[in-house]
Amino acid sequence: MKFLIVGMGSIGRRHMRNLINLGETDIILLR
């Protein structure tokens, strides 16, 4: 599954960290 995270504030970083901990690797970040 692909994920898009828009914004790298505290919530965006938390979402990214949670997805990585769940083993997701297809993550796109948009600052």
PyMOL Python script that loads the backbone (N, CA, C, O; Angstrom):
from pymol import cmd

cmd.read_pdbstr("""\
ATOM      1  N   MET A   1       0.842  -1.165   0.000  1.00  0.00           N
ATOM      2  CA  MET A   1       0.000   0.000   0.000  1.00  0.00           C
ATOM      3  C   MET A   1       0.895   1.239   0.000  1.00  0.00           C
ATOM      4  O   MET A   1       1.955   1.249   0.626  1.00  0.00           O
ATOM      5  N   LYS A   2       0.460   2.276  -0.705  1.00  0.00           N
ATOM      6  CA  LYS A   2       1.227   3.518  -0.757  1.00  0.00           C
ATOM      7  C   LYS A   2       0.630   4.526   0.215  1.00  0.00           C
ATOM      8  O   LYS A   2      -0.586   4.600   0.395  1.00  0.00           O
ATOM      9  N   PHE A   3       1.513   5.300   0.836  1.00  0.00           N
ATOM     10  CA  PHE A   3       1.082   6.321   1.784  1.00  0.00           C
ATOM     11  C   PHE A   3       1.689   7.651   1.401  1.00  0.00           C
ATOM     12  O   PHE A   3       2.851   7.713   1.000  1.00  0.00           O
ATOM     13  N   LEU A   4       0.917   8.712   1.520  1.00  0.00           N
ATOM     14  CA  LEU A   4       1.389  10.077   1.304  1.00  0.00           C
ATOM     15  C   LEU A   4       1.207  10.833   2.611  1.00  0.00           C
ATOM     16  O   LEU A   4       0.105  10.903   3.154  1.00  0.00           O
ATOM     17  N   ILE A   5       2.295  11.396   3.107  1.00  0.00           N
ATOM     18  CA  ILE A   5       2.244  12.221   4.311  1.00  0.00           C
ATOM     19  C   ILE A   5       2.560  13.644   3.886  1.00  0.00           C
ATOM     20  O   ILE A   5       3.638  13.920   3.360  1.00  0.00           O
ATOM     21  N   VAL A   6       1.612  14.546   4.118  1.00  0.00           N
ATOM     22  CA  VAL A   6       1.797  15.952   3.761  1.00  0.00           C
ATOM     23  C   VAL A   6       2.066  16.727   5.040  1.00  0.00           C
ATOM     24  O   VAL A   6       1.235  16.766   5.947  1.00  0.00           O
ATOM     25  N   GLY A   7       3.240  17.343   5.098  1.00  0.00           N
ATOM     26  CA  GLY A   7       3.626  18.119   6.275  1.00  0.00           C
ATOM     27  C   GLY A   7       4.494  17.282   7.201  1.00  0.00           C
ATOM     28  O   GLY A   7       4.179  16.130   7.499  1.00  0.00           O
ATOM     29  N   MET A   8       5.584  17.876   7.647  1.00  0.00           N
ATOM     30  CA  MET A   8       6.494  17.151   8.537  1.00  0.00           C
ATOM     31  C   MET A   8       6.550  17.816   9.904  1.00  0.00           C
ATOM     32  O   MET A   8       7.612  17.908  10.521  1.00  0.00           O
ATOM     33  N   GLY A   9       5.395  18.276  10.368  1.00  0.00           N
ATOM     34  CA  GLY A   9       5.311  18.780  11.740  1.00  0.00           C
ATOM     35  C   GLY A   9       5.319  17.587  12.690  1.00  0.00           C
ATOM     36  O   GLY A   9       5.665  16.475  12.291  1.00  0.00           O
ATOM     37  N   SER A  10       4.950  17.811  13.908  1.00  0.00           N
ATOM     38  CA  SER A  10       5.010  16.733  14.902  1.00  0.00           C
ATOM     39  C   SER A  10       4.072  15.581  14.546  1.00  0.00           C
ATOM     40  O   SER A  10       4.422  14.420  14.758  1.00  0.00           O
ATOM     41  N   ILE A  11       2.890  15.878  14.009  1.00  0.00           N
ATOM     42  CA  ILE A  11       1.940  14.819  13.657  1.00  0.00           C
ATOM     43  C   ILE A  11       2.442  14.034  12.445  1.00  0.00           C
ATOM     44  O   ILE A  11       2.356  12.806  12.420  1.00  0.00           O
ATOM     45  N   GLY A  12       2.966  14.741  11.442  1.00  0.00           N
ATOM     46  CA  GLY A  12       3.499  14.063  10.258  1.00  0.00           C
ATOM     47  C   GLY A  12       4.641  13.127  10.611  1.00  0.00           C
ATOM     48  O   GLY A  12       4.723  12.012  10.094  1.00  0.00           O
ATOM     49  N   ARG A  13       5.523  13.584  11.493  1.00  0.00           N
ATOM     50  CA  ARG A  13       6.638  12.730  11.924  1.00  0.00           C
ATOM     51  C   ARG A  13       6.133  11.515  12.689  1.00  0.00           C
ATOM     52  O   ARG A  13       6.665  10.416  12.539  1.00  0.00           O
ATOM     53  N   ARG A  14       5.112  11.713  13.501  1.00  0.00           N
ATOM     54  CA  ARG A  14       4.539  10.596  14.262  1.00  0.00           C
ATOM     55  C   ARG A  14       3.928   9.560  13.314  1.00  0.00           C
ATOM     56  O   ARG A  14       4.131   8.358  13.489  1.00  0.00           O
ATOM     57  N   HIS A  15       3.174  10.032  12.302  1.00  0.00           N
ATOM     58  CA  HIS A  15       2.583   9.110  11.328  1.00  0.00           C
ATOM     59  C   HIS A  15       3.669   8.344  10.580  1.00  0.00           C
ATOM     60  O   HIS A  15       3.555   7.135  10.377  1.00  0.00           O
ATOM     61  N   MET A  16       4.724   9.048  10.171  1.00  0.00           N
ATOM     62  CA  MET A  16       5.814   8.391   9.452  1.00  0.00           C
ATOM     63  C   MET A  16       6.466   7.325  10.330  1.00  0.00           C
ATOM     64  O   MET A  16       6.698   6.206   9.874  1.00  0.00           O
ATOM     65  N   ARG A  17       6.756   7.659  11.562  1.00  0.00           N
ATOM     66  CA  ARG A  17       7.387   6.708  12.487  1.00  0.00           C
ATOM     67  C   ARG A  17       6.492   5.489  12.713  1.00  0.00           C
ATOM     68  O   ARG A  17       6.981   4.360  12.745  1.00  0.00           O
ATOM     69  N   ASN A  18       5.182   5.710  12.868  1.00  0.00           N
ATOM     70  CA  ASN A  18       4.253   4.599  13.068  1.00  0.00           C
ATOM     71  C   ASN A  18       4.205   3.684  11.851  1.00  0.00           C
ATOM     72  O   ASN A  18       4.187   2.461  11.998  1.00  0.00           O
ATOM     73  N   LEU A  19       4.183   4.262  10.651  1.00  0.00           N
ATOM     74  CA  LEU A  19       4.146   3.442   9.436  1.00  0.00           C
ATOM     75  C   LEU A  19       5.418   2.622   9.294  1.00  0.00           C
ATOM     76  O   LEU A  19       5.359   1.448   8.928  1.00  0.00           O
ATOM     77  N   ILE A  20       6.562   3.222   9.576  1.00  0.00           N
ATOM     78  CA  ILE A  20       7.832   2.493   9.488  1.00  0.00           C
ATOM     79  C   ILE A  20       7.855   1.361  10.507  1.00  0.00           C
ATOM     80  O   ILE A  20       8.316   0.262  10.199  1.00  0.00           O
ATOM     81  N   ASN A  21       7.364   1.618  11.715  1.00  0.00           N
ATOM     82  CA  ASN A  21       7.322   0.575  12.747  1.00  0.00           C
ATOM     83  C   ASN A  21       6.393  -0.564  12.365  1.00  0.00           C
ATOM     84  O   ASN A  21       6.592  -1.698  12.802  1.00  0.00           O
ATOM     85  N   LEU A  22       5.373  -0.275  11.551  1.00  0.00           N
ATOM     86  CA  LEU A  22       4.454  -1.318  11.083  1.00  0.00           C
ATOM     87  C   LEU A  22       5.020  -2.081   9.888  1.00  0.00           C
ATOM     88  O   LEU A  22       4.410  -3.040   9.414  1.00  0.00           O
ATOM     89  N   GLY A  23       6.189  -1.656   9.401  1.00  0.00           N
ATOM     90  CA  GLY A  23       6.839  -2.364   8.307  1.00  0.00           C
ATOM     91  C   GLY A  23       6.526  -1.814   6.930  1.00  0.00           C
ATOM     92  O   GLY A  23       6.891  -2.426   5.926  1.00  0.00           O
ATOM     93  N   GLU A  24       5.865  -0.682   6.861  1.00  0.00           N
ATOM     94  CA  GLU A  24       5.554  -0.080   5.561  1.00  0.00           C
ATOM     95  C   GLU A  24       6.815   0.549   4.984  1.00  0.00           C
ATOM     96  O   GLU A  24       7.613   1.148   5.705  1.00  0.00           O
ATOM     97  N   THR A  25       6.982   0.403   3.670  1.00  0.00           N
ATOM     98  CA  THR A  25       8.178   0.953   3.031  1.00  0.00           C
ATOM     99  C   THR A  25       7.854   1.905   1.886  1.00  0.00           C
ATOM    100  O   THR A  25       8.738   2.633   1.433  1.00  0.00           O
ATOM    101  N   ASP A  26       6.622   1.920   1.409  1.00  0.00           N
ATOM    102  CA  ASP A  26       6.247   2.764   0.273  1.00  0.00           C
ATOM    103  C   ASP A  26       5.576   4.030   0.802  1.00  0.00           C
ATOM    104  O   ASP A  26       4.354   4.171   0.754  1.00  0.00           O
ATOM    105  N   ILE A  27       6.405   4.949   1.306  1.00  0.00           N
ATOM    106  CA  ILE A  27       5.912   6.173   1.936  1.00  0.00           C
ATOM    107  C   ILE A  27       6.458   7.370   1.170  1.00  0.00           C
ATOM    108  O   ILE A  27       7.659   7.463   0.917  1.00  0.00           O
ATOM    109  N   ILE A  28       5.571   8.279   0.807  1.00  0.00           N
ATOM    110  CA  ILE A  28       5.968   9.506   0.122  1.00  0.00           C
ATOM    111  C   ILE A  28       5.755  10.665   1.087  1.00  0.00           C
ATOM    112  O   ILE A  28       4.690  10.794   1.690  1.00  0.00           O
ATOM    113  N   LEU A  29       6.771  11.500   1.227  1.00  0.00           N
ATOM    114  CA  LEU A  29       6.690  12.657   2.120  1.00  0.00           C
ATOM    115  C   LEU A  29       6.659  13.928   1.296  1.00  0.00           C
ATOM    116  O   LEU A  29       7.455  14.092   0.372  1.00  0.00           O
ATOM    117  N   LEU A  30       5.749  14.826   1.625  1.00  0.00           N
ATOM    118  CA  LEU A  30       5.670  16.124   0.969  1.00  0.00           C
ATOM    119  C   LEU A  30       5.760  17.180   2.048  1.00  0.00           C
ATOM    120  O   LEU A  30       4.879  17.300   2.899  1.00  0.00           O
ATOM    121  N   ARG A  31       6.822  17.931   2.002  1.00  0.00           N
ATOM    122  CA  ARG A  31       7.052  18.927   3.032  1.00  0.00           C
ATOM    123  C   ARG A  31       6.257  20.113   2.733  1.00  0.00           C
ATOM    124  O   ARG A  31       6.299  21.090   3.481  1.00  0.00           O
TER     125      ARG A  31
END
""", "prot")
cmd.dss("prot")
cmd.show_as("cartoon", "prot")
cmd.util.cbc("prot")
cmd.orient("prot")
